[in-house]
Amino acid sequence: MAVTDPAAGGGTMNPRLEMLGAFWASFSENKGAVAGLVFMVVLVLVAIFAPLVAPHAPDVQNRDALLVPPFWEAGGSLTYILGTDAVGRDMLSRLIFGARYSLFIGLFVVTLALAAGVTLGTLSGYLGGWVDTVVMRVMDVVLAFPGLLLALVLVAILGPGLMNAMIAITLVLLPHFVRLTRASVMTERDKDYVVAVRTAGAGPIRLMVKTVLPNCLAPLIVQTTLSFSNAILEAAALGFLGMGAQPPTPEWGTMLAEAREFILRAWWVVTFPGLAILLTVLAINLVGDGLRDALDPKLKRG
Amino acid sequence: MIPFLAKRIGLLIPTFLGVTVVAFLFIRLLPGDPVLLLAGERGLSPERYAELMAQFGFDRPLWQQYLEYLTGVLHGDLGNSIVTKQPVLSEFAALFPATLELSITAMIFAVVLGLPAGVIAAVRRGSVFDHTVMSTALVGYSMPIFWWGLLLIIVFSGWLGWTPVSGRISLLYYFPTPTGFMLIDSLLSGQKGAFGSAVSHLILPAIVLGTIPLAVIARQTRSAMLEVLGEDYVRTARAKGLAPGRVVGLHALRNALIPVITTIGLQAGLLLAGAILTETIFSWPGVGKWLVDSIFRRDYQVVQGGLLLIAGIVMIVNLAVDVAYGLVNPRIRHRR
């Protein structure tokens, strides 16, 4: 028994694959999460291949087809499956291209907030002292403002537009990542395995990045998914208020803002962009719930 | 209790100072000349420019400007609106009751529906009711409320014609508003139909603003109840032969309520952010719409003051929740 063959124990796969398998087994138990994941995969494919999938160009106006209803309504046609907007642009094509914006916004904001948040949180939790105090006080200030209000004010400073909206949302979502990382790092910091690695002579950077951080991943992954959907919602809200992406960009929130005046005349121009936002956010939240249950059995809500 | 309170308030002071720094810097970070931004006049002569520069204090060093700003804030002086020339604080005070009325109604809507739904879902865990409540809650939680509001307007105002589209009360009614709460003032006015009109104006905005808190409360109540229902003392109470209703209502719910009340309190910031969107959609004359309009009117003095006041309110509500939590739960009070 002195030498054990690692492959002899529990199967022939390598341990990483095995962990992934166990994770998938747990994740796939959750029907909602799988449905959300499938929706997201389809949405990503649609966004990538938008020019091939969309029946029309998103910005071409047809003066002969203004506010055409969806095909199942009287006066609708299969040329414009979901109807057209007030200047005769195809709704479906605009929604398809809009998926590109929403997914990009989510990806951009989450990547930036995650990178900055984990860095600040790790430094804060690991170093403690005045670094910790300064970082956490600044985060408290950010959290004192309602997110949307702070984002609005930042956009007023930076100027309306998609890029500035994304930067503003990143800042609003940042404190959650910082706090979460800091809390996890502080819990892990004094555990035996960390002390052991430190005693073995590991430098502080190696200790943080290779030893402590991987053990803080589970809550961060869940937070990342939630922030992804939050970012999409906030960007759409800014677009709706006229402070996000500017017309004629087919961003879903901006489309809603343009459609507002036709609300009682053409229900479809209002209904579909919002439905697209809701379904996307819902799908991501379903995946997030599934990830949380699969990654952290303690948090499982049964 | 006093040391706990003192410590909590002490922690707020740096945050409050930080908030004033943000509000102070806001006007100075805006693109363009701050004197021109605040003057609200066109074609300034060099003399007038210098006069305004001195009046706003932009000719002094930054730290001195900040100290003056802070002194003003502490004396309740948030400057005057560039557009209306009225003090920002009194404009806020006039509009805030509308936001408060909307927020309180939304919260009542959320608690009245969310609490029982969460409790029943937990007690009947795994049932059809449980699944329905949880799925609905997830949809509510994912809802873009600005769209939800438009959708309700299409259905209830457009197709059914049941509710008005905007404002707080029909223009047919005019009466003094001593409390600022339209529901109360309309009753006090004694005018026939005024109260009904106020309710019909309030109902859709309150539902829209209450949707996300409703979803959060239902989810939180369910998970808190599930946790408590698994505790030993609940099992003991059951084993003693207490009626199930008594176990759930008396033993479990009371303890499950602590995290739920915290959740409710912490919705304050979310509620104010939601009010910005809800008030914009329904032309509800509250502070949320006021702030959005001010951003578009470039009335930056109002934006600066509103930013500070709203952050202040969120901080006070959070402090109150914190203190209430400490009152119910001695473990929190004595830790830290």
Interface residues (C-beta under 8 A of the other chain):
Chain A: G32 R137 V138 D140 V141 L143 A144 F145 P146 G147 L148 L149 L152 V153 A156 I157 G159 S229 L233 A236 A237 F240 L241 G242 M243 G253 L256 R260 I263 L264 W267 V270 T271 P273 G274 L275 I277 L278 V281 L282 N285 L286 D289 R301 G302
Chain B: P14 T15 G18 V19 V21 V22 F26 L29 L30 P31 R125 G126 S135 L138 V139 Y141 S142 M143 P144 F146 W147 W148 L150 L151 I153 I154 S157 G158 R219 R222 S223 L226 G269 L270 L272 A273 I276 L277 T280 L291 V292 I295 F296 Y300 V303 L307 I310 A311 V314 M315
